[in-house]
Amino acid sequence: MLFVADSAKNKVTELRQQESMADDFFIRVSVTSGGCSGLSYKMDFDNETQPNDQVFEDNGVKVVTDLKSFLYLCNTTLEFSGGLSGKGFYFNNPNAARECGCGESFAV
């Protein structure tokens, strides 16, 4: 399962309204090789599912990931921070053994 915190839900709703996105758009999350810790998160809006996609809905937000990425993302919570120390979406991933200082990449 992938989870969505209230902070992320509110920001996703705001972005969808700003961009006038139709209801069929969802959040696509994936993990790619790269970053200073070895693996990086990628997140975008999408409206087309692919074969082998894993589809979750939490807190009223639909989140989709490919099967390979889900192995790294299982039980991860998408959050959003608007604070001074860092503004943006971030992932609270219990599978990450370590993360880089900027929070953009991780290792398992």
Buried (B, 14 or more C-beta within 10 A) or exposed (E): EBBBBEBBBBBBEEBBEEEEBEEEBBBBBBBEEEBEBEBBBEBEEBEEEEEEBBEBEBBEBBBBBBEEBBEBBBEBBBBBBEEEEEEEBBBEBEBBEEBBEEBBBBBE
